[in-house]
């Protein structure tokens, strides 16, 4: 469960930071090139949803593997 939650949190932070960076770069380019920048809200929501789904899928595989491990065997090699 911990691996899964960490993957979701990291995925969401990456998605949010990517959206913020995309908006800032878009406004920066619009100021340099002198054109009007509009934020496509549907595309932004789609990007956030995609990051969420990818984080869930990427977090499930290690979480399932970690759930199947014996804690004693896992800690033996550390």
C-alpha positions as CSV (number, residue, x, y, z in Angstrom):
1,X,0.0,0.0,0.0
2,X,2.9,2.4,0.8
3,X,4.5,1.9,-2.6
4,X,1.2,2.5,-4.3
5,X,0.5,5.7,-2.4
6,X,4.0,7.0,-3.0
7,X,3.6,6.3,-6.8
8,X,0.3,8.2,-6.8
9,X,1.7,11.2,-4.9
10,X,4.8,11.4,-7.1
11,X,2.7,11.1,-10.2
12,X,0.3,13.8,-9.2
13,X,3.1,16.1,-8.2
14,X,4.7,15.5,-11.6
15,X,1.5,16.2,-13.3
16,X,0.8,19.4,-11.4
17,X,4.3,20.7,-11.9
18,X,4.2,19.8,-15.6
19,X,0.9,21.7,-16.0
20,X,2.3,24.7,-14.2
21,X,5.5,24.7,-16.2
22,X,3.6,24.4,-19.4
23,X,1.4,27.4,-18.5
24,X,4.5,29.4,-17.6
25,X,6.3,28.5,-20.8
26,X,3.2,29.2,-22.8
27,X,2.9,32.7,-21.3
28,X,6.6,33.3,-21.7
29,X,6.5,32.4,-25.4
30,X,3.4,34.5,-25.9
31,X,5.2,37.5,-24.4
32,X,8.3,37.0,-26.6
33,X,6.4,36.2,-29.8
34,X,3.6,38.7,-29.2
35,X,0.7,36.4,-29.6
36,X,-2.3,35.6,-27.4
37,X,-1.9,32.5,-25.2
38,X,-5.1,30.7,-24.2
39,X,-5.2,27.8,-21.7
40,X,-7.0,24.8,-23.1
41,X,-8.7,23.6,-19.9
42,X,-9.8,20.3,-21.4
43,X,-6.2,19.5,-22.4
44,X,-5.0,20.5,-19.0
45,X,-7.6,18.2,-17.3
46,X,-6.7,15.4,-19.7
47,X,-3.0,15.8,-18.9
48,X,-3.8,15.6,-15.2
49,X,-6.0,12.6,-15.6
50,X,-3.4,10.9,-17.7
51,X,-0.7,11.5,-15.1
52,X,-3.1,10.0,-12.5
53,X,-3.8,6.9,-14.5
54,X,-0.1,6.4,-15.3
55,X,0.8,6.8,-11.7
56,X,-1.8,4.2,-10.6
57,X,-0.7,1.7,-13.2
58,X,3.0,2.3,-12.5
59,X,2.4,2.0,-8.8
60,X,0.4,-1.2,-8.9
61,X,3.2,-3.5,-10.2
62,X,5.7,-2.8,-7.4
63,X,2.9,-2.7,-4.8
64,X,1.7,-6.2,-5.8
65,X,5.3,-7.5,-5.8
66,X,6.0,-6.0,-2.4
67,X,2.7,-7.4,-1.0
68,X,3.8,-10.9,-2.0
69,X,7.2,-10.7,-0.3
70,X,8.0,-12.1,3.1
71,X,9.2,-9.2,5.3
72,X,11.9,-11.4,6.9
73,X,13.3,-12.3,3.5
74,X,13.1,-8.7,2.3
75,X,15.1,-7.4,5.2
76,X,17.6,-10.2,5.3
77,X,19.6,-8.7,2.4
78,X,19.7,-5.1,3.7
